[in-house]
């Protein structure tokens, strides 16, 4: 009964988190209306599994098994040793530049992981189609490293606080998606959007007046994402503060790495892209 109760509680928590993430802002859950190549996005699945395993097997026991603040020390030690810290680069201590890689597979808590994996699932699969699994993986890692290093170079004040998460690399995927597929459609959970769209659906006598999802142009959604990251990033550049503990500047730097995707796209698809044919 305890196991069933815990599972039920987790499911309820997932729905509550999804609701919280998608009340005011659209939460992308899939790209739609696009022709996929006949390849399984194996690398995207493996990246999701790798991120999940690192947290569930290596981090979560120390985080959720601790009953006192003192028992959290092993979890904190992992963050401070393998998370990305500016002093690792500027002073060459601990694992140095390798932390730009290890930090990409660590997360602060289960919901941090959950949110990042939704975005990876949404934007990663089509990019893997266009690049092939190994080129896609290489771009993912490079975008994540650019996100970390760029945030350090532009931050007005060097910070010794560890940064963890796949969001910088995933922001790179989002920037790449904008470059290659600006006309694609993104299916989102967005409760405010459902309300705003309701009069239009009634007026046009849409087949499904009430819809669980809102479909947005990928270009609009991704430019909106970049704009949301821009303002706090400017504050970080000028004042050296991360708003709300989120490294928005790393997100923006990852997003800016998006055009590099053209170096990794398969040659046949790159020709189609350059000649303005559908990728």
C-alpha positions in Angstrom: 0.0 0.0 0.0 2.9 2.3 0.8 4.4 1.7 -2.6 1.1 2.3 -4.4 0.6 5.5 -2.4 4.1 6.7 -3.2 3.5 6.0 -6.9 0.1 7.8 -6.8 1.6 10.7 -5.1 4.4 11.0 -7.7 1.9 10.9 -10.5 -0.1 13.6 -8.9 3.1 15.6 -8.4 3.9 15.2 -12.1 0.5 16.6 -13.1 0.9 19.5 -10.7 4.3 20.4 -12.0 3.1 20.2 -15.6 0.2 22.5 -14.7 2.6 24.9 -12.9 5.0 24.9 -15.9 2.2 25.6 -18.4 -0.2 28.0 -16.8 1.2 31.3 -18.0 3.8 30.2 -20.5 3.6 27.6 -23.2 5.3 24.3 -22.4 6.4 22.5 -25.6 5.8 18.8 -25.7 6.3 17.8 -29.3 6.8 19.1 -32.8 4.1 18.2 -35.3 3.1 18.6 -38.9 6.5 17.7 -40.2 7.9 14.8 -42.2 10.4 12.7 -40.3 13.1 10.7 -41.9 12.9 7.0 -41.4 15.3 6.9 -38.5 14.7 6.3 -34.8 16.0 9.1 -32.7 18.2 6.7 -30.7 20.7 9.3 -29.5 17.9 11.5 -28.1 16.6 8.5 -26.2 20.1 7.7 -25.0 20.7 11.3 -23.8 17.4 11.3 -21.9 18.3 7.9 -20.3 21.8 9.1 -19.5 20.5 12.2 -17.8 17.9 10.3 -15.9 20.3 7.6 -14.7 22.9 10.1 -13.5 20.3 11.8 -11.3 18.3 8.8 -10.2 21.2 6.4 -9.5 24.0 8.8 -8.5 22.4 12.0 -7.2 18.9 11.2 -5.9 19.9 8.8 -3.1 22.0 11.5 -1.5 19.4 14.2 -2.0 16.1 12.4 -1.1 17.7 9.9 1.3 19.0 12.6 3.6 17.0 13.3 6.8 19.1 16.0 8.2 21.1 18.9 6.7 24.3 17.2 7.6 23.3 14.1 5.6 23.0 16.3 2.5 26.8 16.8 2.4 27.5 14.0 -0.1 25.0 15.5 -2.5 26.5 19.0 -2.1 30.0 17.6 -2.6 29.0 16.1 -5.9 27.6 19.5 -7.0 30.7 21.4 -6.0 33.1 18.8 -7.5 31.4 18.0 -10.9 29.1 21.0 -11.4 30.5 23.9 -13.6 32.3 26.5 -11.5 34.1 29.5 -13.0 37.1 29.0 -10.7 37.7 25.6 -12.3 38.5 27.4 -15.5 40.2 30.6 -14.1 42.3 28.8 -11.5 42.7 25.4 -13.1 41.6 23.5 -9.9 39.7 20.3 -9.4 38.6 18.7 -12.7 39.0 22.0 -14.6 37.5 22.3 -18.1 36.0 18.7 -17.8 33.3 20.2 -15.6 31.8 21.8 -18.7 31.0 18.2 -19.7 30.0 16.6 -16.4 27.7 19.4 -15.4 25.6 18.8 -18.5 24.4 15.5 -17.1 23.7 16.6 -13.6 20.5 18.2 -12.2 19.5 20.0 -9.0 16.4 17.9 -8.4 13.9 15.6 -10.1 11.8 18.5 -11.5 14.8 20.2 -12.9 15.5 17.0 -14.8 11.9 16.5 -15.8 11.6 20.0 -17.3 14.8 19.7 -19.3 14.0 16.3 -20.7 10.6 17.6 -22.0 12.5 20.2 -24.1 15.1 17.7 -25.2 12.3 15.3 -26.3 10.5 18.1 -28.2 13.5 19.6 -30.1 16.0 16.9 -30.2 14.4 14.3 -32.5 14.1 16.3 -35.7 17.6 17.6 -35.3 18.9 14.0 -34.9 17.0 13.2 -38.1 18.8 16.0 -39.9 22.3 15.3 -38.5 22.5 11.6 -37.8 23.1 10.4 -34.2 26.9 11.1 -33.8 26.9 14.5 -35.5 23.9 15.4 -33.4 25.6 14.3 -30.2 28.8 16.3 -31.0 26.7 19.4 -31.6 24.8 18.8 -28.3 28.1 18.6 -26.3 29.7 21.6 -28.1 26.5 23.8 -27.6 26.5 22.9 -23.9 30.2 23.8 -23.5 29.7 27.1 -25.3 26.8 27.8 -23.0 29.0 27.3 -19.9 32.1 29.1 -21.2 30.1 31.9 -22.8 28.3 32.6 -19.5 31.6 32.8 -17.7 33.3 35.1 -20.2 30.3 37.6 -20.3 29.4 37.5 -16.6 30.4 40.8 -14.9 31.4 38.9 -11.7 33.0 35.5 -11.6 30.8 33.1 -9.5 32.0 30.2 -7.5 28.5 28.7 -7.3 28.2 25.4 -9.2 26.0 25.3 -12.2 24.3 22.0 -13.3 21.8 21.0 -15.9 21.4 20.1 -19.6 19.5 23.4 -20.3 22.5 25.1 -22.0 22.9 22.2 -24.5 19.2 22.0 -25.0 19.0 25.8 -25.7 21.6 25.0 -28.4 19.2 22.5 -29.9 16.4 25.1 -29.8 18.6 27.7 -31.6 19.4 25.0 -34.2 15.8 24.1 -34.6 15.0 27.8 -35.3 17.7 27.8 -38.0 16.6 24.6 -39.7 12.8 24.4 -39.1 11.4 27.9 -38.5 8.1 27.0 -40.2 7.5 23.8 -38.1 4.7 23.7 -35.5 5.1 23.1 -31.8 2.4 21.4 -29.8 2.3 23.0 -26.3 0.5 22.7 -23.1 -0.7 26.2 -22.2 -3.7 26.8 -20.0 -3.8 30.6 -20.6 -3.5 30.0 -24.3 -6.4 27.5 -24.2 -8.6 30.3 -22.7 -7.4 32.9 -25.1 -8.0 30.6 -28.1 -11.5 29.6 -26.9 -13.5 32.5 -28.5 -11.7 32.0 -31.8 -12.6 28.3 -31.8 -16.2 29.0 -31.0 -16.4 31.7 -33.6 -14.9 29.5 -36.3 -16.9 26.5 -35.2 -13.8 24.4 -34.8 -14.3 20.7 -34.7 -12.8 20.5 -31.3 -13.8 23.6 -29.3 -11.9 22.5 -26.2 -8.4 21.3 -26.9 -5.8 20.1 -24.4 -3.0 21.6 -26.5 -2.1 24.8 -28.3 -0.2 24.7 -31.6 2.3 27.5 -32.1 4.7 28.3 -35.0 8.2 27.1 -34.0 9.8 30.4 -35.0 7.4 32.4 -32.8 7.9 30.2 -29.8 11.7 30.1 -30.1 12.1 33.8 -30.6 9.9 34.3 -27.6 12.2 32.0 -25.6 15.3 33.9 -26.7 13.6 37.2 -25.7 12.8 35.9 -22.3 16.4 34.9 -21.8 17.8 38.2 -23.1 16.6 40.6 -20.4 17.9 38.7 -17.4 21.1 37.9 -19.4 21.8 41.6 -19.8 21.4 42.0 -16.1 23.9 39.3 -15.5 26.4 40.9 -18.0 26.1 44.3 -16.3 25.6 43.4 -12.7 26.8 39.8 -12.4 23.7 38.3 -10.9 21.7 35.2 -12.0 18.0 36.0 -11.7 16.2 33.4 -9.5 19.3 31.2 -9.4 18.8 30.4 -13.1 21.8 30.9 -15.5 19.8 32.7 -18.2 23.1 33.8 -19.8 24.1 30.2 -20.3 20.7 29.6 -22.0 21.2 32.5 -24.3 24.8 31.5 -25.1 23.6 28.0 -25.9 20.9 29.4 -28.1 23.4 31.6 -29.9 25.4 28.4 -30.8 22.4 27.2 -32.9 23.7 28.3 -36.3 26.7 26.0 -35.8 24.2 23.2 -36.6 24.9 23.9 -40.3 28.4 22.3 -39.7 26.8 19.1 -38.6 23.8 18.6 -40.9 24.1 15.7 -43.4 25.4 16.9 -46.7 22.3 16.0 -48.7 20.0 17.9 -46.3 22.4 20.9 -46.2 22.1 21.2 -49.9 18.3 21.1 -49.6 18.5 23.8 -46.9 20.8 26.1 -48.9 18.5 25.7 -52.0 15.5 26.6 -49.8 13.9 23.3 -50.1 12.3 21.5 -47.2 14.8 20.0 -44.9 
